[in-house]
Amino acid sequence: MIKDKLPKDLPSPCYIIDEAKLIENCEILKGVQDRTGCKILLAQKAFSNYDLYPVIAPYLAGTEASGLFEARLGAEEMPDKECHVFCAAYREQDFDELLRYAGHIVFNSPSQLKKFGRRAKDAGKQIGLRINPECSTQEGHEIYDPCAKGSRLGTTLNQWNEQMTPDLIELLDGIHFHTLCEQNSDDLEKTLTAVEEKFGDVLKKVKWLNMGGGHHITRSDYDIALLESCINRVKDRYNVQVYLEPGEAVALNAGYLFTRVLDVLKNGDVNIAITDMSAACHTPDVIEMPYRPPLYDSGEAGEKQYAYRLGGPTCLAGDIIGDYSFDAPLCEGSELIFGDMAIYSTCKNNTFNGMPLPDIWLKCSDNSFRLLARFGYDDFKFRLGSR
Ligand SMILES: *Cc1c(COP(=O)(O)O)cnc(C)c1O
């Protein structure tokens, strides 16, 4: 159990990255690459703790970036590996610098391809266009569905037919789609069918197909065999190099958030515990997505004897982590460990309310602990003004 392994004096709140679990995930991904010949990239927007890039690099083909800074990070911290970038729209003032970092540049629209494609091609880059197969496979999470009606992400067949002139098609080395979020390979299979129906003739002309992220490959119930048959199907039919760029799957369950209870109170029937971590600041996806993060040694709201609503110390009424229950009452100083906290956490946190950013620690494969990053007042202040 992770709790027994924590150093006694570990400060809270803090993130802990689990090197052994990260390697376990990478081994699964490497297996997919080895068996199919596909290439897998780390989508840095989910996990960009670059101290771990040397651990990840031997297993993966490179990094995927959402723009200039992530592309630079990938180029700097995972050098000698591929660096891909996709952005819904690139800025003129960033583009030349971007060409220094990225080898593959994916455009979102025919107009962006028209604006920058030739320049990127002349710089020796691989050029891709993101398509939108208009095949929604997720329900309830509209903000995570790039195929939702009116989506700005990816080029639809209609847009393609209206705007993709032969000189633009000529520029393309590859096609990219990203439509999934935390999904299994049956949804990929459905999506691929839509991609083939709409863009099969294009696939015959390009060298690679990037199937984006959202593949929950390292989740225990993920159907890897079906993923591999999907990869082999497009490889065989179109003779393309297949890329995947998962973020979550690389660091799934490879981190924790350690927090202590600062106060316990009661409002009517509701027992409340205020933690030194904030959902709004330190795990924003808990509120944005929303989801209820796993918490060690706890149960669902009514499952165990002592139920609490856990919330953060900020002024936001909705700074609630969730309802949990425990075998023993919580009190000031109680220690809690949330699971699956390596993804969309350290790279997405903020200092709203002047909340300090938590330390980032590494639990090394040999079970020793190492501090990777510590933050202070300056990290809060420097973004806000001139001094
Ligand atoms: C978000 C995103 C990814 C990674 O998604 P995960 O859900 O973390 O696997 C990959 N590619 C693109 C274009 C994305 O927007």
The ligand as a Tripos MOL2 file, in Angstrom:
@<TRIPOS>MOLECULE
LIG
   15    15     1     0     0
SMALL
NO_CHARGES

@<TRIPOS>ATOM
      1 C1         -6.0660   15.6280  -25.6670 C.3       1 LIG1
      2 C2         -5.3960   15.1550  -26.8770 C.ar      1 LIG1
      3 C3         -4.6100   13.9910  -26.8320 C.ar      1 LIG1
      4 C4         -4.4570   13.1590  -25.5780 C.3       1 LIG1
      5 O1         -5.6780   12.7230  -25.0790 O.3       1 LIG1
      6 P1         -5.7850   11.7080  -23.8430 P.3       1 LIG1
      7 O2         -7.2560   11.6890  -23.5760 O.co2     1 LIG1
      8 O3         -5.0160   12.2870  -22.7090 O.co2     1 LIG1
      9 O4         -5.2570   10.4070  -24.2910 O.co2     1 LIG1
     10 C5         -3.9950   13.6010  -27.9930 C.ar      1 LIG1
     11 N1         -4.1120   14.3200  -29.1390 N.ar      1 LIG1
     12 C6         -4.8520   15.4440  -29.2140 C.ar      1 LIG1
     13 C7         -4.9400   16.1850  -30.4970 C.3       1 LIG1
     14 C8         -5.5180   15.9050  -28.0860 C.ar      1 LIG1
     15 O5         -6.2590   17.0080  -28.1560 O.3       1 LIG1
@<TRIPOS>BOND
     1     1     2 1
     2     2     3 ar
     3     2    14 ar
     4     3     4 1
     5     3    10 ar
     6     4     5 1
     7     5     6 1
     8     6     7 2
     9     6     8 1
    10     6     9 1
    11    10    11 ar
    12    11    12 ar
    13    12    13 1
    14    12    14 ar
    15    14    15 1
@<TRIPOS>SUBSTRUCTURE
     1 LIG1         1 GROUP 0 **** ****
